Amino acid sequence: MMETIGTAKANPGEIDVGTLCVGEARDGSPVELPVAVINGIESGKTLYIQAASDGDELNGVGVVHQLVPQLDPSKLSGEIMIVGIVNYYGFQVAEHRNPIDDTKINRAYRGNEAGTSSERIAHATYDIASNADLILDLHQASTSKMVHETRVRCGSKHRLHDQCLKLARAFGCGHIMDKKGPRGQLARVAPNDGIPTIDPELGGAVGWDKESIRVGVEGVFNVLQTYDFLTGQPETKPQVRANDMRYYTAPAGGLVQFEKELGQRVSRRETLFTVTDLFGAPKEEVVADESGIFWRCRRLPQVASGEYVCSVGTNIDEH
């Protein structure tokens, strides 16, 4: 059966790319998102993938860029639907939010066909995603450095929690953040409609990080093999799961010197970072309130008092 997204149309055993119109720009020209359909030769599940709902998070775009040329529909069961850039306006100017309405699109799901710019984009993309059996919403820490992680955002008491956690384990990038997400987030909304969904957060960098993209491509192929889109067994490895996060801010202004590397274990009362003055003299030392994993940290060294510095994943277990 032919599958269609926007102008992309693919019969079984075919790939096609095209565009999805989500509105008009200020000059009246159409706003079109790049889309792809990979229709397997055999029937099976449907996987939906989207990238760059935050317009400055490019690693997901890199995953799509490298993934599609490697997919052979003659060896695929099921269907893969891809929206390569969700935040059209933000992507054009490398901004996190949609500059048309100053909104984070990943807080606007399920969207509204007659709503704001972001709500219309969310509606159009969710109209596709809601037909899938599984969803991967590709992100990264755009202004910070972070471990590679997948996020389970439905909440531990949700009826689909175990299925979302299974999907996160299958992606297999090493770390899982299992904490309920904010309203309007795709990975929180879609499970309410019965679709296991995760946010792979592919490291953190401004721009395009080759290692994060490699991890993301590998993660997608792990999912494709786990859920029988492709034959073969994914390479499994232990996953560290955090069920909460502790955030640390600067007690004084100056330059930050970290005492831990991303992914390292942190013990309670162990030093996380020191704030120094411009000439290297220590001003304040910050220690961990509880044990965990050094999960995320700011990219630039300069801080003002009260400014975010780093995060520690807490309530840790392994899968």
Salt bridges, closest charged atoms under 4 A:
ASP54 OD1 - HIS96 NE2 3.50
ASP54 OD1 - LYS104 NZ 3.01
ASP54 OD2 - HIS139 ND1 3.07
ASP56 OD1 - HIS96 ND1 2.91
GLU57 OE2 - HIS96 ND1 3.71
GLU57 OE1 - HIS139 ND1 3.14
ASP102 OD1 - ARG97 NE 3.13
GLU113 OE1 - HIS123 NE2 3.98
ASP137 OD2 - HIS139 NE2 2.96
GLU149 OE2 - ARG151 NE 2.19
ASP162 OD1 - HIS161 ND1 3.50
ASP178 OD2 - HIS161 NE2 2.78
ASP178 OD2 - ARG241 NH1 2.83
ASP193 OD2 - ARG110 NE 3.03
GLU201 OE2 - ARG151 NH1 3.62
GLU211 OE2 - ARG214 NH2 2.72
GLU218 OE1 - ARG214 NH1 3.31
ASP244 OD1 - LYS179 NZ 3.05
GLU270 OE2 - LYS260 NZ 2.85
ASP289 OD2 - ARG246 NH2 2.27
GLU307 OE2 - ARG298 NH2 3.38
ASP317 OD2 - ARG241 NH2 2.71
ASP317 OD1 - HIS319 NE2 3.32
GLU318 OE2 - ARG265 NH2 3.23
